[in-house]
Amino acid sequence: MLVTGPESAGKSTLSRQLAWMLDGVFVPEVARAYLLALDRPYTYEDLPVIWRRQEAAETVAVATGASFVICDTGPEVIRIWSEVKYGKCSPEVHRASREHEYDLTLLCNPDLPWTYDPLREHPDAGERLLLYSRYDALLVGAVPISGTVRAVQALNAIRTTLGRPRSKQ
């Protein structure tokens, strides 16, 4: 399962909540650790590397056999990030954003208050809404998640789409 959307839209919080509620495996956003470990500003060339590491983390999580693997971002984030920041996207990331499949995609609306983070680049609400529209256009069939009861919305989407589960609530 993929939880995605623009920055400061509650993806990480929702992903962790769902992993706990569903007794699943949480796959964190690899970009965060990668960027924090860099001793230089990131470049366009870093983005495919970040995708390969994200995909590897997903593969490890799936190999656990957990009933639910909840991914905090996927290739679509790196594609949109690359297109917005650099005006282009590597063929590898572009292909992954079209071909990498998830059982369910939850698209988080950036309707939460923006929270400062040194890795975030779009504090303007209007910019984040424009980014959201890019995700919405790219991710046909994604379930929109908004407001303050995101976990409830997500669990309902899971039940409707995947036909299960009952959470630990």
C-alpha positions as CSV (number, residue, x, y, z in Angstrom):
1,M,0.0,0.0,0.0
2,L,1.3,3.5,-0.9
3,V,0.7,6.7,1.1
4,T,1.7,9.7,-0.9
5,G,1.2,13.4,-1.6
6,P,3.0,16.7,-1.3
7,E,5.2,17.5,1.7
8,S,3.6,18.3,5.0
9,A,0.4,16.4,4.0
10,G,0.6,13.8,6.9
11,K,2.0,10.9,4.9
12,S,4.5,9.7,7.4
13,T,2.1,10.0,10.3
14,L,-0.6,8.2,8.5
15,S,1.7,5.5,7.2
16,R,3.0,4.8,10.7
17,Q,-0.5,4.7,12.2
18,L,-1.7,2.3,9.5
19,A,1.3,0.0,10.0
20,W,0.5,-0.1,13.7
21,M,-3.3,-0.5,13.3
22,L,-3.0,-3.3,10.7
23,D,0.0,-5.0,12.3
24,G,1.9,-4.3,9.2
25,V,5.3,-3.2,8.1
26,F,6.1,0.5,7.7
27,V,8.5,1.4,5.0
28,P,9.9,4.9,5.7
29,E,10.7,7.5,3.1
30,V,14.3,6.7,2.3
31,A,15.0,10.2,0.9
32,R,15.0,11.6,4.4
33,A,17.9,9.5,5.6
34,Y,19.7,9.8,2.3
35,L,19.5,13.6,2.3
36,L,20.4,14.0,6.0
37,A,23.5,11.8,5.4
38,L,24.8,13.9,2.4
39,D,27.6,16.2,3.1
40,R,26.7,18.4,0.1
41,P,23.5,19.7,-1.5
42,Y,21.6,17.0,-3.4
43,T,21.5,17.0,-7.2
44,Y,19.4,15.6,-10.0
45,E,21.7,12.5,-10.1
46,D,20.8,11.7,-6.5
47,L,17.1,11.1,-7.3
48,P,17.4,7.8,-9.1
49,V,19.7,6.6,-6.3
50,I,17.0,7.5,-3.8
51,W,14.4,5.6,-5.9
52,R,16.6,2.5,-6.0
53,R,17.0,2.6,-2.2
54,Q,13.3,3.1,-1.7
55,E,12.5,0.2,-3.9
56,A,15.0,-2.0,-2.1
57,A,13.4,-1.1,1.2
58,E,10.0,-2.0,-0.1
59,T,11.4,-5.4,-1.4
60,V,12.8,-6.2,2.0
61,A,9.5,-5.3,3.7
62,V,7.5,-7.5,1.2
63,A,9.9,-10.4,1.9
64,T,8.8,-10.4,5.5
65,G,5.5,-11.9,4.5
66,A,3.5,-9.2,6.4
67,S,-0.1,-9.0,5.5
68,F,0.3,-5.2,5.0
69,V,3.3,-3.3,3.8
70,I,2.7,0.5,4.1
71,C,5.0,2.6,2.1
72,D,5.6,6.3,3.0
73,T,6.1,7.5,-0.6
74,G,7.1,5.8,-3.8
75,P,8.5,6.6,-7.3
76,E,5.8,9.2,-8.0
77,V,7.2,11.5,-5.3
78,I,10.6,11.4,-6.8
79,R,9.2,11.9,-10.3
80,I,7.2,15.0,-9.3
81,W,10.1,16.3,-7.2
82,S,12.5,15.9,-10.1
83,E,10.1,17.5,-12.7
84,V,9.4,20.5,-10.4
85,K,12.9,21.1,-9.2
86,Y,14.9,20.2,-12.4
87,G,12.3,20.3,-15.2
88,K,13.1,16.7,-16.1
89,C,13.0,13.2,-14.7
90,S,15.4,10.2,-15.2
91,P,14.0,7.5,-17.4
92,E,14.4,5.0,-14.6
93,V,12.3,7.0,-12.1
94,H,9.7,7.9,-14.8
95,R,9.3,4.3,-15.8
96,A,9.0,3.2,-12.1
97,S,6.3,5.9,-11.6
98,R,4.3,4.3,-14.4
99,E,5.0,0.6,-13.8
100,H,5.5,0.1,-10.0
101,E,2.3,-1.2,-8.6
102,Y,0.6,-1.0,-5.2
103,D,-2.6,-2.7,-4.0
104,L,-3.9,0.6,-2.9
105,T,-2.7,4.2,-3.2
106,L,-3.8,6.8,-0.6
107,L,-3.3,10.4,-1.8
108,C,-2.9,12.9,1.2
109,N,-4.3,16.4,0.7
110,P,-2.0,19.1,2.0
111,D,-4.8,20.6,4.0
112,L,-2.9,20.2,7.3
113,P,-0.9,23.1,8.7
114,W,2.6,23.3,7.2
115,T,5.3,22.2,9.7
116,Y,8.9,23.4,9.3
117,D,11.4,20.8,8.4
118,P,14.8,21.6,7.0
119,L,14.2,19.1,4.1
120,R,10.9,20.7,3.0
121,E,11.0,23.2,0.1
122,H,7.4,24.3,-0.3
123,P,6.0,26.2,2.7
124,D,3.4,28.1,0.5
125,A,0.0,26.4,0.7
126,G,-0.7,27.4,-3.0
127,E,2.4,25.6,-4.2
128,R,1.5,22.5,-2.2
129,L,-2.0,22.5,-3.8
130,L,-0.4,22.7,-7.2
131,L,1.8,19.8,-6.3
132,Y,-1.3,17.9,-5.1
133,S,-3.0,18.4,-8.5
134,R,0.1,16.9,-10.2
135,Y,-0.2,13.8,-7.9
136,D,-3.9,13.6,-8.6
137,A,-3.4,13.7,-12.4
138,L,-0.6,11.1,-12.2
139,L,-2.3,8.7,-9.8
140,V,-5.5,7.7,-11.4
141,G,-7.6,5.7,-9.0
142,A,-5.8,7.0,-5.9
143,V,-8.1,7.4,-2.9
144,P,-8.0,11.0,-1.6
145,I,-7.4,11.5,2.1
146,S,-8.1,14.8,3.8
147,G,-9.0,16.5,7.0
148,T,-8.3,15.4,10.5
149,V,-9.7,11.8,10.5
150,R,-7.2,10.4,8.0
151,A,-6.8,7.1,9.6
152,V,-10.5,6.4,9.6
153,Q,-10.7,7.4,5.9
154,A,-7.7,5.2,5.1
155,L,-9.2,2.2,7.0
156,N,-12.5,2.6,5.1
157,A,-10.6,2.7,1.8
158,I,-8.7,-0.4,2.7
159,R,-11.9,-2.3,3.6
160,T,-13.6,-1.1,0.4
161,T,-10.7,-1.7,-1.9
162,L,-9.0,-4.8,-0.4
163,G,-12.0,-6.3,1.3
164,R,-10.4,-6.4,4.7
165,P,-9.2,-5.8,7.6
166,R,-10.3,-5.2,11.1
167,S,-7.9,-2.9,12.8
168,K,-6.5,-3.0,16.4
169,Q,-8.3,0.3,17.3
